[in-house]
Amino acid sequence: MAKTNPFEFLQQVREEAAKVTWPTRRETMISTVMVFIMVTIAAIFFLIVDFVLHSGVQWLLGISG
């Protein structure tokens, strides 16, 4: 791989950065809301699974609590 000098590297970085298509504010907000919804659903799911497994282990071991 050929080495480039720092000036050429910075020029290449600028050219590549100019090609980036940034999301709009609306797209960012929609994505953020969707992430929060999915995190909430996952948290509820794991809370239920944890409760079921905890109850099952207590029942199997005969531990009252």
Contact map, one row per residue, 1 for C-alpha under 8 A:
11100000000000000000000000000000000000000000000000000000000000000
11110000000000000000000000000000000000000000000000000000000000000
11111000000000000000000000000000000000000000000000000000000000000
01111101100000000000000000000000000000000000000000000000000000000
00111111100000000000000000000000000000000000000000000000000000000
00011111110000000000000000000000000000000000000000000000000000000
00001111111000000000000000000000000000000000000000000000000000000
00011111111100000000000000000000000000000000000000000000000000000
00011111111110000000000000000000000000000000000000000000000000000
00000111111111000000000000000000000000000000000000000000000000000
00000011111111100000000000000000000000000000000000000000000000000
00000001111111110000000000000000000000000000000000000000000000000
00000000111111111000000000000000000000000000000000000000000000000
00000000011111111100000000000000000000000000000000000000000000000
00000000001111111110000000000000000000000000000000000000000000000
00000000000111111111000000000000000000000000000000000000000000000
00000000000011111111000000000000000000000000000000000000000000000
00000000000001111111000000000000000000000000000000000000000000000
00000000000000111111100000000000000000000000000000000000000000000
00000000000000011111110000000000000000000000000000000000000000000
00000000000000000011111000000000000000000000000000000000000000000
00000000000000000001111100000000000000000000000000000000000000000
00000000000000000000111111110000000000000000000000000000000000000
00000000000000000000011111110000000000000000000000000000000000000
00000000000000000000001111111000000000000000000000000000000000000
00000000000000000000001111111100000000000000000000000000000000000
00000000000000000000001111111110000000000000000000000000000000000
00000000000000000000001111111111000000000000000000000000000000000
00000000000000000000000011111111100000000000000000000000000000000
00000000000000000000000001111111110000000000000000000000000000000
00000000000000000000000000111111111000000000000000000000000000000
00000000000000000000000000011111111100000000000000000000000000000
00000000000000000000000000001111111110000000000000000000000000000
00000000000000000000000000000111111111000000000000000000000000000
00000000000000000000000000000011111111100000000000000000000000000
00000000000000000000000000000001111111110000000000000000000000000
00000000000000000000000000000000111111111000000000000000000000000
00000000000000000000000000000000011111111100000000000000000000000
00000000000000000000000000000000001111111110000000000000000000000
00000000000000000000000000000000000111111111000000000000000000000
00000000000000000000000000000000000011111111100000000000000000000
00000000000000000000000000000000000001111111110000000000000000000
00000000000000000000000000000000000000111111111000000000000000000
00000000000000000000000000000000000000011111111100000000000000000
00000000000000000000000000000000000000001111111110000000000000000
00000000000000000000000000000000000000000111111111000000000000000
00000000000000000000000000000000000000000011111111100000000000000
00000000000000000000000000000000000000000001111111110000000000000
00000000000000000000000000000000000000000000111111111000000000000
00000000000000000000000000000000000000000000011111111100000000000
00000000000000000000000000000000000000000000001111111110000000000
00000000000000000000000000000000000000000000000111111111000000000
00000000000000000000000000000000000000000000000011111111100000000
00000000000000000000000000000000000000000000000001111111110000000
00000000000000000000000000000000000000000000000000111111111000000
00000000000000000000000000000000000000000000000000011111111100000
00000000000000000000000000000000000000000000000000001111111110000
00000000000000000000000000000000000000000000000000000111111111110
00000000000000000000000000000000000000000000000000000011111111110
00000000000000000000000000000000000000000000000000000001111111100
00000000000000000000000000000000000000000000000000000000111111100
00000000000000000000000000000000000000000000000000000000011111110
00000000000000000000000000000000000000000000000000000000011111111
00000000000000000000000000000000000000000000000000000000011001111
00000000000000000000000000000000000000000000000000000000000000111
